[in-house]
């Protein structure tokens, strides 16, 4: 497969939903435009949003969707500094890592937390089915991340939710309008929240999965959110976003960061530490779209000015060639076994989704 890569970073034109302006990806364009943003005015707007938050019986001002990782940790601490009382809401990953468990517990030292874990037997079926159907075993995980916080906000009457960065701004978008969005709507989630054309009720009837089983993966509608006054914002659109700075703050407050990246396909040490299935997800991403986690992370570092494109292109090509033999402290066989897959069947699925050379 022949790839056209961004002339400034390493992202390929095959990345979904990523427009190119001549030879430059939309993520690089958006990063340069950050210099023109009046961040003081953005922070004032954020404070006004917090001031408008209606008091409610829960006692919380807002929700922070949380993995216990660097970004959600920074979000929670920042909102505390602004005088808010956030509730951290965790949608448990499909296969929680030992480091992930420790970091979720560490987060609870600073803010109240709620953790939602859907039925694991059903989820294992969804992992395998979504891997076979759309080449992504992380479908239930990504869906939960974008539905559980909405649902808790609606149920508890907490009318503010703050996700982290707008990923379309950080990693590329189909248009400048998408990159400028400050609010996350249910429509945004349906387009960019990892559904990949599948909806929860599409699984009903498969391997005994019922409609009741899939309710855990459904969020309230925009109409219901409007009725209950829930508004969902990207915090990174109001305060300068820097994943490395977030990691430093989180580490200073007890977040566990391993000495080495979670796999040989990762460039950063402090990201994607909560799910053993991430390496498999990333390997399929590479097979389908021609880029992996190292490419995405290195591209961020190039935009920040930490490295040049020439510094990293050779390293990226070597790192993205590794088979996902392990992730953190588990082998691929131990990661596949709970969802009923052998390595042989996994390799067949990868072959089905690998783009033609």
Buried (B, 14 or more C-beta within 10 A) or exposed (E): EEBEBBEBBBBBBBBEBBBBEEEBBBBBBBBEEEEEEEEEEBBEBBBEBBEEBEEBEBEBBBBBBBBBBBBBBBBBBBBBEBEBBBBBBBBBBBBBBEBBBBBBEBBBEBBBBBBBBBEEEBBBBBBBBBBBBBBBBBBBBBBBBBBBBBBBBBEBBBBBBBBBBBBBBBBBBBEBEBBBBBEBBBEBBEEBBBBBEBEBEBBEEEEEBEEEBBEBBBBBEBEBBEEBBBBBBBBBBBBEBBBBEBBBBBBEBBBBBEEEBBBBBBBBBBBBBBBBBBBBBBBBBBBBBBBBBBBBBBBBBBBEEEBEBEEBBEEBEEBBEBEBEBBBEBBBEEBBBBBEBEBEBBEEBBEEBBEEE
